[in-house]
């Protein structure tokens, strides 16, 4: 018999969350290793260990951001290769971008590297989070101390096991009672769902000898040659396997501010989901227009013709929710596409193409327009360009996560970039002004801070005044400016 894979799961609270009762943590320490031991025929020897994050480094509110999760994971399991037999389980109040979800699984975050040869790979499937406030709202409504509620305890156990299942490369299995089913709003699943299915057990039992199961070993959904993907359930879709619905009244449109740029430049993709002209009735779609769901996919064709999926940082496990698209009122959002899980998104110079697909009911999808763009090479090595590139690279994480968290080096570079003068790098300066303006606007609106509001208005007006900023970003910049002016 092979030696079981010894996996240490370090569990911790993050942010100002009402903590789990020690009795619940003790229950998790007992039950979760048991489920994985049994589910893997004792090939997984999981130990759940309580850990404490440095309270001075992490001062997140009840809602945590993607960046805070990534920093917390680093705090729990360390960084670099060889750390894969440690995984992180983070309990937080809620996820800032999707406050209703119970949990998510995530890869190591976006990183930049200042040197000439950035490394693009970092371990996948090493962290997961369970969000206690939405679980409390739905499973222990009206109960003064949610920790005492049986349903709350059961849902925390179910969700933590489910998210760790993703860490071991299991997908969703929706139609049968099992740990990898997505929780539903109504009630916690019955005891019969607290188990792994036979196919899932076949996968888990390979952990000690297959990197496609071992945490950190392969991307989520990459099961290698020896595993039947049907055993794993539903993952992100492979390219082009969904037919386009020609009759759908929905129209998906994407836009980019520039058609030629460098790999390190902060590119945002504008996404618009609206209705065809003349459509009279609203259309309801799942509220999943985000790369963290398998329903929404960005496809990238590299200069050598390879088609790949934009690799999101997070994989959401959500309750069902709807988005209503009304005539004349399209849904708009933007997505920072220059970074993805592991590092920069674009790696090869030359012509590229990008398009989006959104899955709609009935096993079909709608497809966006296709954008062509050129990824620029290093070009002439002017000193000013080299200095500028270095600044943009250092500012990369602050631009990508839109956060000045921890007053980091990256945050300082973002401010420097936003205040830079000269016309040569106006596109990067406009992007920096937009990001910094949004960060400061958020803080100003939350804390009613007039100084922040004034600085935010100044940066947002630079962004909105830049011709190629894109319709979404100009719209958001002007709307935020209106709200901020009310504070003054
Ligand atoms: Zn899930």
Boltz pocket constraint, residues with backbone or C-beta under 6 A from the ligand:
constraints:
  - pocket:
      binder: B
      contacts: [[A, 162], [A, 163], [A, 166], [A, 172], [A, 180], [A, 182], [A, 315], [A, 316], [A, 317], [A, 318]]
      max_distance: 6.0
